[in-house]
Amino acid sequence: MLAINGKRLKPVAEAQAGRWSQGIAFSKDGKTVMVESMIDRGLDLFRWNGTTLTPGPILDVKGGAAAIRTSWP
């Protein structure tokens, strides 16, 4: 995770995700982060509290996830 610090990006948190990640989506409230993994054919879920990423379950999608988006604008 990165934060904006003035005109620069500042690393805030880091977590291991699946291999060959293609995209990331955030829940509307920003507390859940979903990361695609093309090789592992899954979606890694993380909880975000503003300072820490906590790994959650991995959703098996039975295929390579090539794109991701949320339903809210």
N, C-alpha and C positions, 0 to 999 in steps of 0.2 A: 504494500500500500504506500502511496505517496501523498504528501500534503503540499500545498502551495505555501511557500515562505517568501513573501515579497514577490519577486519575479523568478524565483527558482523553485524547483521541486526538491522536497526533502523526504528521504526514506523514513517511514514510520513503523512498518511491520512487514514481516515476511513469513511465508508458510510454504511447505512442500505441496505441490499439486501433481496431477497426473502428467504423463509424458505427451509432448507435442500439443501444448495448450493452444486452442484456437481463438478463444474469446472469454470474456468475463461479463456477467450480468449482476446487477445489484437489485435487491428488493426495493420497493417504493420507500420504505422507511430507512433504507441503508444499513440495516442490521444483518442481512443475509447476503452472502456473496457466493455466486455459483461460477465455477471455472470448468470449461470444457476440456476434455482430454481425448484427442483423436485416437492415439494408439491404445490407451486403456479402455476406450469405449465407455466412458463414464462422465458424470458430472460431479465434481468435488464441491461439497457444500461447506461453507465456513460461516461462523458467527463473528460479527465485527462490533466491538463496543467503543470504537473511537481510538483505541490504542493497541488492541490485541486481536489477532485473528485466531479463532479457536476452531480446529478441524471438526467437522461433523461427518455424517454418512457420505458414502459415495453412491450415487444413483447409477445403476447399470442401464445404459440406453441401447444395448445390443447392436450398436453400430457406431461408426465414427461420427462424432458431432462436428459438423462443418460450419455451423452458424448458430448464433444465440441472440435472443432479444427478449425484452419483457413486454407485456401487453399494455403497460401504461406509458404515456408519452414522456 
